[in-house]
Amino acid sequence: MVAVDNLSLQLYTVRFKLEEDFDATLARIAEIGYRKVEPFGVVGLADQLAEALPKYGLSAPTTHAGLLRDESGPIFEVAKKLGIGTVIDPYVDPARWQSADDILATAAALNEAAKVAADHGITVGYHNHHFELESVIDGVHGLEILADNLSDDVVLELDTYWAAVGGADVPALLGRLGDRVKALHVKDGDGTLNNKAQVAVGAGSIAVNDILKASPGTLRVVELDDFEGDIFDAVEGSFAYLTGEDVE
């Protein structure tokens, strides 16, 4: 079972609900039982988050932000204002994972971003998709080449679903990456690139329990990239499965 204090929800999951009614969506997340969320687009949503998070007893230990694409200073300033300790870059173009030199360049850029972040009391991380694992250079996954060249100040948030889709043995990968991994994206589905085939955690084909056992203590962040039905059904189902708590 996952302790509620160690469980978060990536707000990208409910992005369309946020567009309809930001406040009501955060209220619903808290009503389900979540106490932590992982925002995206924090610079644009700073004011709404600053109001809604404390209103509903929510905190945001992590956020996604395009550190290597956008100006990082404002991102770190907003993160600090919101009490966010870790800013995670969620995407580096697949073309940048096809050679060791390009991967080393990404590692260097993340290392530099971490130096700037440290001045704000912020930690920098990286989040993978499938292509960082599909890329295998001299027998090593691209993501592991990245990890081997990151400074100790840079962490990883392993998207366990996309790592599996990319061909990795996820528990074994977590064992090799070790303490570098500070958070997991926990999602489920049919193990394909079809986002619409994603489902509530525990309702798909991913070996979620084995994955969680391989990374004890890391923050568990529920995410769905898409869903066929009402997204809150999957958000509730994921909470109930991971915590063992019934959702009213």
C-alpha positions in Angstrom: 0.0 0.0 0.0 1.1 3.6 -0.7 0.8 6.1 2.1 -1.3 9.1 1.2 1.5 11.4 2.2 3.7 9.7 -0.4 1.1 9.9 -3.3 0.7 12.7 -5.8 -1.4 13.4 -8.9 0.1 14.9 -12.1 -2.3 17.7 -12.9 -1.8 17.1 -16.7 -4.1 14.1 -16.1 -7.0 16.5 -15.4 -6.0 19.3 -17.8 -9.3 19.5 -19.5 -11.2 19.6 -16.2 -8.8 22.5 -15.1 -9.8 24.4 -18.2 -13.4 24.0 -17.4 -13.2 24.9 -13.7 -9.8 25.1 -12.0 -11.0 25.6 -8.5 -13.6 22.8 -8.6 -11.0 20.4 -10.1 -8.6 21.0 -7.2 -11.5 20.6 -4.8 -12.4 17.2 -6.3 -8.8 16.0 -6.2 -8.7 16.8 -2.5 -12.1 15.2 -1.9 -10.9 11.9 -3.4 -8.1 12.0 -0.8 -5.0 13.2 -2.6 -2.8 15.6 -0.6 -0.2 16.3 -3.1 -0.2 17.3 -6.8 2.4 17.8 -9.5 1.5 20.9 -11.6 2.5 21.8 -15.1 2.7 25.3 -16.6 3.4 26.8 -13.2 4.4 30.3 -14.5 1.0 30.8 -16.2 -1.0 29.1 -13.4 1.0 30.6 -10.5 -1.8 32.8 -9.1 -4.5 30.1 -9.4 -2.2 27.5 -7.7 -1.2 29.9 -5.0 -4.9 30.4 -4.1 -6.2 26.8 -4.6 -3.4 24.7 -3.1 -3.7 25.9 0.5 -7.5 26.3 0.2 -7.8 22.5 -0.4 -5.0 21.3 1.8 -2.8 20.4 -1.1 0.9 20.8 -1.6 3.1 20.4 -4.7 6.5 18.9 -3.9 7.3 18.6 -7.6 6.4 20.3 -10.9 7.0 19.8 -14.6 8.5 22.7 -16.5 10.5 23.0 -19.8 13.8 24.1 -18.2 15.9 23.4 -21.2 13.4 25.2 -23.6 12.2 28.2 -21.6 13.9 30.8 -19.4 14.5 29.1 -16.1 14.7 32.0 -13.8 10.9 32.8 -13.7 10.2 29.0 -13.3 12.4 28.7 -10.2 11.0 31.9 -8.7 7.4 30.7 -9.1 8.3 27.2 -7.8 9.9 28.7 -4.7 6.8 30.9 -4.1 4.5 27.8 -4.3 6.7 25.7 -2.0 7.8 23.4 -4.8 11.2 21.8 -4.1 11.9 20.0 -7.4 11.4 21.2 -10.9 11.4 18.4 -13.5 12.1 18.9 -17.2 9.5 16.5 -18.9 10.8 16.3 -22.5 13.9 16.5 -24.6 13.2 15.8 -28.3 13.5 12.1 -29.4 16.1 13.2 -32.0 18.4 14.2 -29.1 18.6 10.6 -27.8 20.1 8.9 -30.9 23.8 9.5 -30.1 25.9 9.5 -27.0 27.2 13.0 -27.8 23.7 14.5 -27.9 22.8 12.7 -24.6 25.9 14.1 -23.0 24.9 17.6 -24.1 21.5 17.1 -22.4 23.2 16.0 -19.3 25.5 19.0 -19.3 22.5 21.3 -19.8 20.6 19.8 -16.9 23.8 20.1 -14.7 24.0 23.8 -15.6 20.3 24.2 -14.8 20.9 22.6 -11.4 23.5 25.2 -10.6 21.0 28.0 -11.3 18.2 26.2 -9.4 20.4 25.8 -6.3 20.5 29.6 -5.9 16.7 29.4 -5.4 16.9 26.3 -3.1 15.4 24.2 -5.9 16.4 20.7 -7.2 16.3 19.9 -10.9 15.1 16.6 -12.4 14.3 14.9 -15.7 11.3 12.8 -16.6 11.4 10.2 -19.5 9.1 9.0 -22.2 9.5 5.8 -24.1 12.2 6.9 -26.6 14.9 7.4 -24.0 14.7 3.6 -23.3 14.2 2.6 -27.0 17.5 4.2 -27.7 20.2 1.7 -26.9 23.8 2.7 -27.5 26.5 0.1 -27.0 24.0 -2.0 -25.1 23.0 0.8 -22.7 19.6 2.6 -22.6 19.9 6.3 -23.5 18.3 7.2 -20.1 21.1 5.3 -18.3 23.8 7.1 -20.3 22.1 10.4 -19.2 22.0 9.3 -15.5 25.7 8.3 -15.6 26.6 11.8 -16.7 24.4 13.9 -14.4 25.8 15.7 -11.4 24.8 14.4 -8.0 22.4 17.4 -7.8 20.1 16.2 -10.6 17.4 13.6 -9.9 15.2 11.5 -12.1 11.5 11.0 -12.1 11.0 7.7 -13.9 7.8 7.3 -15.9 7.4 3.6 -15.3 4.8 3.1 -18.0 6.8 4.7 -20.7 9.9 2.9 -19.6 8.1 -0.4 -20.0 6.7 0.7 -23.4 10.3 1.6 -24.4 11.4 -1.9 -23.8 13.0 -1.7 -20.3 12.7 -4.2 -17.5 11.5 -1.5 -15.2 12.3 -3.1 -11.8 15.8 -4.0 -13.0 16.2 -0.5 -14.4 15.1 1.0 -11.0 17.7 -1.2 -9.3 20.5 0.2 -11.6 19.4 3.8 -11.3 19.1 3.5 -7.5 18.9 6.6 -5.4 19.0 8.9 -8.5 15.3 8.2 -8.8 13.3 10.4 -6.4 9.8 10.0 -7.9 7.9 7.6 -10.1 5.1 8.3 -12.6 2.7 5.4 -11.9 0.3 4.6 -14.7 -1.3 1.6 -16.3 -2.7 0.5 -19.6 -2.1 -2.0 -22.4 1.6 -1.2 -22.7 1.3 0.5 -26.1 1.8 4.0 -27.5 -2.0 4.5 -27.5 -2.7 7.0 -24.8 -6.4 6.3 -25.0 -5.7 2.8 -23.8 -4.4 4.0 -20.5 -6.5 3.0 -17.5 -6.7 3.4 -13.7 -3.6 2.1 -11.9 -4.1 -1.6 -11.2 -6.6 -2.1 -14.1 -4.0 -2.7 -16.9 -1.1 -4.9 -17.9 1.8 -3.1 -16.1 3.4 -4.9 -13.2 2.8 -2.0 -10.9 3.4 -3.8 -7.6 6.7 -5.2 -8.7 7.8 -1.7 -9.9 6.8 -0.1 -6.6 8.7 -2.7 -4.6 11.8 -2.0 -6.7 11.8 1.7 -5.6 10.7 2.0 -2.0 10.3 5.4 -0.6 10.1 7.4 -3.8 7.2 9.7 -4.4 4.4 8.0 -6.4 2.8 10.3 -8.9 -0.4 9.0 -10.6 -0.7 10.1 -14.2 -2.8 9.3 -17.3 -1.9 10.9 -20.6 -5.5 10.3 -21.8 -8.5 8.1 -21.0 -11.6 6.9 -22.8 -14.1 7.7 -20.0 -14.5 10.3 -17.3 -11.0 11.0 -16.1 -12.0 11.2 -12.5 -13.1 7.6 -12.6 -9.5 6.7 -13.3 -8.1 9.2 -10.8 -10.3 7.7 -8.1 -9.6 4.1 -9.1 -5.9 4.8 -9.0 -6.1 6.3 -5.5 -8.2 3.4 -4.2 -5.9 0.8 -5.7 -2.6 2.3 -4.5 -3.8 3.3 -1.0 -6.3 0.5 -0.3 -8.8 3.1 0.7 -12.3 3.2 -0.6 -13.3 6.5 -2.4 -16.6 7.8 -1.3 
